[in-house]
Amino acid sequence: MGVERIRAIQDFDSARARAFWRNLRTILTGRADRLRSIEPLMRAAGLEGRSFGGVHEILVDKIVGSVAPDPKTSDFDPGFLPLNRRMRERWTRIYQAMVEGDELPPIDVYKVDDRYYVIDGHHRVSVARRLGRPTINARVMAWLGKRFGPGYLLPLLLREEGREVKGYMDLHRASPAGDAKTVSLTLAKESAAHAETLAGLAGKKSEPWHRAESGGFLRNVVYGFNDGLTANFGLVAGVIGAAVQPHVIMISGVAGMIADALSMGSSGYLAAKSELEVYAHEIAMEKEEIRLMPEVEEEELALMYQVKGVDPRTARRMAEEVMRDPQRALDEQVREELKIGAAHSTPFKEGWVTGSATAVGALIPVAPFLIFETQIAIWTSFAISMLSHFGVGAARSVFTGRGVFRSGVDMFVVGLGVALVGYVMGDVVARLL
């Protein structure tokens, strides 16, 4: 047993003993004796706060509670000292990783005013406090929690947990026998367990990272609309800058709308078709691997089952049973390893949705010229186009994780820049010709 391992065990025992005496005092004085939980607030109305998004260094002493259910809050006292002996293995491994400078994933927290509540990473907070670390890396979630509630935010955290599980599994496969291999598997199991907890809070029955959906209706609508709006806004501004007749502006805008819609629609169709072809190729490769290297695939299946909490002997027996049926083995590997699920759209639908959204976005700068006189139409087109840029920027924040207002302002500035450049270029070209 290494020196750091011995030190980690001693520190855990010392922290747990301190928690015991502190817990005894709180029982005698009648105060709360476990970590503060805000789960009731989450279930009732969502959390209130002022910030969301990004990874930040936060002060450890500002972390005051947990979002987890009661079993997790009973594992730690209000100072994040460990209460249960069964936590020692995980706690000491994280301790070793921190002392040795290993990069651990950021914890997940909700921010309420200037305090933080842990969603995922209780053991890391406990170890950081014990080591006297002033700060810890954290993904701060609060702004969306206030407006959309935890039901919107938890799926984002579940996807992050899925990426962590996959990363730890890859590390486990690549590591030689020893501490690194053992620690990576332990952390993979921990992340999988955290995902189960978050799935319970979100009302989901299975890990979402075991599903790869094809397409994305809302994403196609937003990005198609954005492309049509920006491209045609720039085109209309350029034609206005060239000081042409009003009917030329309208004709140019309608032609640009049709061309852009066809371009984006065909791109969406080809992208979706290529994705299906890639999936088919990956599945064919996996089928060939099962035929040529069944022992390797069986080992991978056994490892996946272990990550889910199955003991090694049972996991191996389950993997052997699955591998007896090549089709069942293929289905299992496609779902668990490749993360490919059933297609929820077709290339034609992807192209149609994207092209239609692009046409709607491209129509906005042109529509006023179908209704108003030239000067009124120009200023109306500018106003509604700029407001639409802000709106589509805000909608993009659903996918980027950035703040709604900041994303809206970014797109507003982009739209303004496109209009100015288009107008100037149209004027310059008209003068040169």
C-alpha positions in Angstrom: 0.0 0.0 0.0 1.5 3.4 -1.1 2.1 6.3 1.2 -0.6 8.4 -0.4 -3.1 5.6 0.0 -2.3 5.3 3.7 -2.5 9.0 4.2 -5.9 9.1 2.4 -7.3 6.3 4.7 -6.0 8.1 7.8 -7.6 11.4 6.7 -10.9 9.7 6.0 -10.9 8.0 9.4 -10.0 11.4 11.0 -12.7 13.2 9.1 -15.3 10.6 10.0 -14.4 10.7 13.7 -14.7 14.5 13.7 -18.1 14.1 12.0 -19.2 11.6 14.7 -18.4 14.0 17.5 -19.9 17.0 15.7 -23.0 14.9 15.0 -23.2 13.9 18.7 -23.1 17.6 19.7 -25.9 18.5 17.3 -28.1 15.7 18.7 -27.6 17.0 22.2 -28.3 20.6 21.1 -31.2 19.7 18.9 -29.8 21.3 15.7 -29.9 19.8 12.2 -27.4 16.9 11.9 -27.0 16.4 8.2 -26.4 18.1 5.0 -29.0 20.7 3.9 -31.2 19.6 1.0 -33.2 21.7 -1.4 -34.9 18.8 -3.1 -38.4 20.0 -2.0 -37.8 23.3 -3.7 -36.8 21.6 -6.9 -39.9 19.4 -7.0 -42.2 22.3 -6.1 -41.2 25.2 -8.3 -37.6 25.1 -9.5 -34.7 27.0 -8.2 -34.1 30.8 -8.1 -30.7 32.3 -9.0 -28.9 34.7 -11.3 -26.5 32.7 -13.4 -26.2 29.7 -15.7 -23.7 28.1 -17.9 -20.0 27.6 -18.2 -17.4 26.0 -15.9 -16.1 28.2 -13.1 -13.8 28.1 -10.1 -16.2 28.5 -7.1 -15.4 29.0 -3.4 -15.6 25.7 -1.5 -16.9 27.4 1.7 -19.9 28.8 -0.4 -21.1 25.2 -1.0 -23.8 24.7 1.7 -26.0 21.9 0.7 -27.2 19.3 -1.8 -29.9 18.8 -4.5 -29.7 15.0 -4.0 -32.4 13.0 -2.3 -32.2 12.1 1.4 -29.9 9.0 1.1 -27.1 11.3 -0.2 -27.6 14.0 2.4 -27.4 11.5 5.1 -23.9 10.5 3.9 -22.4 13.9 4.9 -22.7 16.3 7.8 -23.4 20.0 7.2 -19.7 20.5 6.7 -19.4 17.7 4.1 -17.6 15.5 6.5 -18.2 11.8 5.7 -20.6 9.9 8.1 -20.6 6.4 6.7 -17.7 4.0 6.7 -18.9 2.4 3.4 -17.9 5.6 1.6 -14.2 5.1 2.4 -13.1 3.4 -0.8 -14.5 6.1 -3.1 -13.6 8.9 -0.8 -9.9 7.8 -0.5 -9.6 7.2 -4.3 -10.7 10.7 -5.0 -8.4 12.0 -2.3 -5.4 10.2 -4.0 -6.4 11.6 -7.4 -6.6 15.2 -6.0 -3.3 14.9 -4.1 -1.5 13.5 -7.2 -2.9 16.3 -9.4 -5.1 14.2 -11.6 -7.8 16.1 -13.5 -11.2 15.3 -12.2 -14.4 16.4 -13.9 -16.1 19.5 -12.6 -18.8 19.1 -10.0 -22.4 20.2 -10.8 -24.0 22.8 -8.6 -27.1 25.1 -8.4 -26.5 28.6 -7.4 -29.0 30.3 -5.1 -28.1 33.9 -4.3 -24.4 33.5 -3.4 -24.6 29.9 -2.1 -24.2 26.6 -4.0 -26.0 23.3 -3.7 -24.4 20.2 -5.1 -26.1 18.2 -7.8 -23.2 15.9 -8.5 -19.8 15.7 -6.8 -20.4 15.4 -3.1 -17.3 13.3 -2.5 -15.1 15.7 -4.4 -16.4 18.6 -2.3 -15.8 16.6 0.9 -12.2 15.8 -0.1 -11.5 19.4 -1.3 -12.7 20.7 2.1 -10.5 18.2 3.9 -7.5 19.1 1.9 -8.1 22.8 2.5 -8.7 23.7 -1.1 -10.1 27.2 -1.4 -11.8 26.6 -4.8 -13.2 23.8 -6.9 -14.1 23.5 -10.6 -17.8 23.5 -11.1 -20.6 23.7 -13.7 -22.9 26.4 -12.3 -26.6 25.9 -13.1 -29.2 28.4 -11.9 -30.6 30.8 -14.5 -32.4 28.1 -16.5 -33.6 26.5 -13.3 -35.4 29.6 -12.4 -37.2 30.0 -15.8 -37.7 26.5 -17.0 -37.5 24.4 -13.8 -35.3 21.4 -13.1 -37.2 19.2 -15.6 -35.5 21.2 -18.4 -32.0 21.3 -16.8 -31.7 17.7 -15.6 -31.5 16.1 -19.1 -28.4 18.4 -19.8 -26.7 17.0 -16.7 -27.6 13.4 -17.6 -25.9 13.9 -21.0 -22.8 15.2 -19.2 -22.8 12.2 -16.9 -23.0 9.9 -19.9 -19.9 11.5 -21.5 -18.1 11.1 -18.2 -19.0 7.4 -18.0 -17.8 6.8 -21.6 -14.5 8.7 -20.9 -13.8 6.7 -17.8 -14.5 3.4 -19.6 -12.1 4.4 -22.4 -9.5 5.2 -19.8 -10.1 1.9 -18.2 -9.6 0.0 -21.5 -6.4 1.9 -22.3 -4.8 1.7 -18.9 -2.5 -1.2 -17.9 -3.3 -3.3 -14.8 -2.9 -1.2 -11.7 -4.3 1.7 -9.8 -5.2 3.7 -12.9 -7.3 0.9 -14.2 -9.1 0.3 -10.9 -9.7 4.0 -10.2 -11.1 4.7 -13.7 -13.6 1.8 -13.4 -14.6 3.0 -9.9 -15.2 6.5 -11.2 -17.1 5.2 -14.1 -19.4 3.3 -11.7 -19.7 6.5 -9.6 -20.8 8.5 -12.6 -23.2 5.8 -13.7 -24.7 5.9 -10.2 -25.0 9.7 -10.2 -26.8 9.4 -13.6 -29.3 7.0 -12.0 -29.9 9.5 -9.2 -30.4 12.3 -11.7 -32.6 10.1 -13.9 -34.8 9.5 -10.8 -35.2 13.2 -10.2 -36.0 13.8 -13.8 -38.6 11.0 -13.9 -36.6 8.9 -16.5 -36.2 5.2 -16.3 -33.0 4.7 -18.2 -29.7 6.4 -19.0 -30.2 8.8 -21.9 -26.7 8.3 -23.3 -27.7 4.8 -24.4 -29.8 6.4 -27.1 -28.6 8.1 -30.3 -31.5 9.8 -32.0 -31.4 10.8 -35.7 -32.3 14.3 -36.6 -33.7 17.0 -34.4 -36.8 18.9 -35.4 -36.4 22.0 -33.2 -32.7 22.3 -34.1 -33.4 22.2 -37.8 -36.1 24.8 -37.5 -33.9 27.2 -35.5 -30.8 26.9 -37.6 -32.7 26.9 -40.9 -34.6 30.0 -39.9 -31.4 31.7 -38.8 -29.6 31.0 -42.1 -32.5 32.2 -44.2 -33.0 35.4 -42.1 -29.3 36.4 -42.0 -28.4 35.6 -45.7 -31.5 37.3 -47.2 -31.2 40.3 -44.8 -27.7 40.8 -46.1 -28.9 40.4 -49.7 -31.7 42.9 -49.3 -29.5 45.4 -47.6 -27.0 45.1 -50.5 -29.7 45.7 -53.1 -31.0 48.7 -51.1 -27.4 50.1 -51.0 -27.3 49.9 -54.8 -30.2 52.3 -54.9 -32.2 50.3 -57.4 -36.0 50.4 -58.1 -38.3 49.0 -55.4 -39.5 46.1 -57.5 -35.9 45.0 -58.0 -35.5 44.8 -54.2 -38.6 42.6 -54.0 -37.5 40.3 -56.9 -34.0 39.9 -55.5 -35.3 39.1 -52.1 -37.8 36.5 -53.3 -35.1 34.9 -55.6 -32.7 34.8 -52.7 -35.3 33.2 -50.4 -36.0 30.4 -53.0 -32.3 29.8 -53.6 -31.4 29.7 -49.9 -34.3 27.4 -49.1 -33.3 25.0 -51.8 -29.7 25.1 -50.8 -30.4 24.5 -47.1 -33.0 21.9 -47.8 -30.7 19.8 -50.0 -27.9 20.2 -47.4 -30.2 18.9 -44.7 -31.3 16.0 -46.9 -27.7 15.0 -47.8 -26.5 15.4 -44.2 -29.2 13.1 -42.8 -28.6 10.6 -45.6 -24.8 10.6 -44.9 -25.5 10.1 -41.2 -27.6 7.0 -41.9 -24.9 5.7 -44.2 -22.3 6.2 -41.5 -24.5 4.4 -39.0 -25.0 1.5 -41.4 -21.2 1.3 -41.9 -20.5 1.3 -38.2 -23.1 -1.4 -37.6 -21.6 -3.5 -40.4 -18.1 -3.1 -38.8 -19.4 -4.1 -35.4 -21.0 -7.2 -36.9 -17.7 -8.2 -38.5 -15.9 -7.6 -35.2 -18.3 -9.9 -33.4 -17.6 -12.6 -36.1 -13.8 -12.2 -36.1 -13.1 -11.2 -32.5 -15.8 -12.6 -30.2 -13.6 -12.8 -27.2 -12.8 -9.0 -27.4 -16.5 -8.1 -27.8 -17.4 -10.4 -24.9 -14.9 -8.6 -22.7 -16.3 -5.2 -23.7 -19.9 -6.4 -22.8 -18.7 -7.7 -19.5 -17.0 -4.3 -18.7 -20.2 -2.4 -19.6 -22.2 -4.5 -17.2 -19.7 -3.9 -14.5 -20.0 -0.2 -15.0 -23.7 -0.6 -14.3 -23.0 -2.1 -10.9 -23.0 -5.9 -11.8 -20.3 -7.8 -10.0 -17.5 -9.1 -12.3 -18.5 -12.8 -12.2 -22.1 -12.2 -13.0 -21.2 -9.6 -15.7 -19.0 -12.2 -17.4 -21.7 -14.8 -17.3 -24.2 -12.4 -18.8 -21.8 -11.4 -21.6 -21.2 -15.1 -22.4 -24.9 -15.7 -22.6 -25.4 -12.7 -24.9 -22.5 -13.7 -27.2 -24.2 -17.1 -27.9 -26.6 -15.3 -30.1 -24.8 -13.1 -32.7 -27.8 -11.0 -33.5 -28.5 -10.3 -29.9 -24.8 -9.5 -29.3 -25.0 -7.1 -32.3 -28.1 -5.3 -31.0 -26.5 -5.0 -27.5 -23.2 -3.6 -28.9 -25.0 -1.2 -31.2 -27.1 0.2 -28.4 -24.5 0.1 -25.6 -21.1 0.8 -27.4 -22.0 2.7 -30.6 -24.9 4.5 -28.9 -27.0 4.2 -32.1 -30.7 4.2 -31.5 -33.7 4.0 -33.9 -33.9 6.7 -36.4 -36.7 9.2 -35.6 -36.6 11.0 -38.9 -35.9 10.5 -42.6 -33.5 12.4 -44.9 -36.5 13.7 -46.8 -38.2 15.0 -43.6 -34.9 16.6 -42.5 -34.5 18.4 -45.8 -38.1 19.5 -45.9 -38.1 20.9 -42.4 -34.8 22.7 -42.8 -35.7 24.1 -46.2 -39.1 25.3 -45.0 -37.6 27.0 -41.9 -35.0 28.7 -44.1 -37.8 30.0 -46.4 -39.7 31.5 -43.5 -36.6 33.2 -42.1 -35.7 34.5 -45.6 -39.2 35.9 -46.1 -39.0 38.3 -43.1 -36.7 40.9 -44.7 -38.7 40.8 -48.0 -42.3 40.8 -46.6 -42.5 44.6 -45.9 -41.8 45.3 -49.6 -44.9 43.4 -50.5 -47.1 45.6 -48.3 -45.6 49.1 -47.8 -44.1 51.9 -49.9 -40.3 51.9 -50.4 -39.1 54.0 -47.4 -41.6 52.6 -44.9 -40.8 49.1 -46.2 -37.0 49.6 -45.7 -37.3 50.7 -42.1 -40.0 48.1 -41.3 -37.8 45.4 -42.8 -34.8 46.6 -40.8 -36.8 46.7 -37.5 -38.4 43.3 -37.8 -35.2 41.7 -39.1 -33.2 42.9 -36.1 -35.9 41.8 -33.7 -35.9 38.4 -35.4 -32.1 38.1 -35.1 -32.4 38.7 -31.4 -35.2 36.1 -31.1 -33.4 33.4 -33.1 -30.2 34.1 -31.0 -32.2 33.6 -27.9 -33.6 30.3 -29.3 -30.1 29.1 -30.1 -29.2 29.2 -26.4 -31.4 26.1 -26.0 -28.6 24.2 -27.8 -25.5 26.2 -26.8 -26.2 26.4 -23.1 -25.4 30.2 -23.1 -27.6 32.8 -21.5 -30.8 33.8 -23.5 -30.1 37.5 -23.5 -26.4 37.2 -24.3 -27.1 34.9 -27.2 -29.8 37.2 -28.4 -27.5 40.2 -28.3 -24.8 38.3 -30.2 -27.2 37.6 -33.0 -28.5 41.1 -33.0 -24.9 42.4 -33.5 -24.3 39.9 -36.2 -27.5 41.0 -38.0 -26.5 44.6 -37.7 -23.0 43.8 -39.1 -24.5 41.9 -42.0 -26.8 44.8 -42.9 -24.1 47.4 -42.8 -21.6 45.3 -44.8 -24.3 44.4 -47.4 -25.4 48.0 -47.7 -21.9 49.4 -48.1 -20.9 46.7 -50.6 -24.1 47.3 -52.7 -23.3 51.0 -52.8 -19.7 50.4 -53.8 -20.5 47.9 -56.5 -23.2 50.2 -57.9 -20.8 53.1 -58.1 -18.1 51.0 -59.8 -20.5 49.7 -62.4 
